[in-house]
């Protein structure tokens, strides 16, 4: 007997994926659990990602990517301000100001792409 929410003549289709079970020794299960926790994923999500050859990003890597994206957004904002200033003052651009802004942007890029640059051990 169909439930009251289905239309006559139709069958209810489950949207849930079929369950799949795997037997494994406790040590393997513990390793799976540790790897899933390190990646910030459930055990099922980690297994699906491994089967699908999807990239697995740890929580620390995800945080680092978010910080990098935020820094790149700030650099983009600085470049837009420089372009706006240069377009507003085409004949009277303050070369010293622009040079200082470009130097600041270069320093930010060094900090993003070469962390050793901040300590003076590396450089662009």
N, C-alpha and C positions, 0 to 999 in steps of 0.2 A: 504494500500500500504506500503510495507516494505521500510525502509530508505535505502540509498545507501551503508551503512556500513555493513548491515546484508547479510548473504548468502541466496540465494533463498531457499524457503521452510522452513526457520527457523523463529522463533519469537524472538523478543528482550525481554530479561528478565531483570527486574530492579534489581540492586544489593542493593538498599536501603531497609531497613527494613520497614514493614508497620507501619504507624503512629498509635499511641494509645493515646487517650485523656482521661483525668481524671478531673472531677469537684471537687474543694475543696474550702473551705472558704479562704479568704485572709490571715487570721492568720496562717493557715496550710501551705499555699504557702510561706509565709514569713519564717516560720520555715524550710521548705524544702530548701529554698534559703540559709538561714544562715548555715545549716548543709552542704550543697553542697560546699559553699565557704570555710568553715572551713576545709573540706577534700580536697580542691583543685580540685573538680570535677564539672562537669556540673550537672544540676538537673537530666537530663536523665541518666547520668553515675551513679549517686548516687542511683537512683531508680533501675537500672539494678543490681548494686552491692548488694543492699538490697534483691532483689528477688532471686538472685543466691547465697545468703549467703557468698558472697565474703568478705574478710577482708577490712575494710575501714580505711585507714591510713591518719591521718591529715598531713598537710604540715609540721608542727613542728616535728611530729614523723618521717616523711620521712627524714628530715634534720638530726635529731638525729641518725637515722640508717646509713645515709651516713657517718657521722662523726665517728661513732663506727666502721664501715667497714674500714675507712681510718686508724684509730688507730690500728685495728687488722692487717691490711696490713703492717704497720710499725713494729709491733711486729714480724710478720712472717719474715720480712726482717732481723730483728736483729737475730732471731733464725737461719736463713740461714747463716748469717755472722759468727755466733758462730760455727755452724757445719763445715763450710768451714775452719775456723781457726783451729778447733780441728783436722780435717782430715789432714790438711797441716802440723801440728806440733804435731803429735801423741805422740812422745816420749818426747817432750819438750813444752808441753802446759803451758801457763802462768796462773796458778791457780788463782792468784789475779785478773787478767784481766777478766777471765771467771766469777768469783764470782761477780765482779762489774757489768758485763753485765746482769747476771741473776737477780741481785738486781734491776737493771733498768727495766728489763722486768716485774718483779713482781710489781714494782711501777706503771708501765703503766697499768697492768691488774687491780690493785686496783682502779686506776682512772676511768677505763672503767666500772667495775662491782660494785664498791662501791664508789660513789662520795663523801661520808662522809670521806673516808680515807684520802683525800687530806687535810682535816682540822684537821686530827688527831682524829676524833670521831669514826672511824670505822677501819676495817682491814680485811686482808685475813686470 
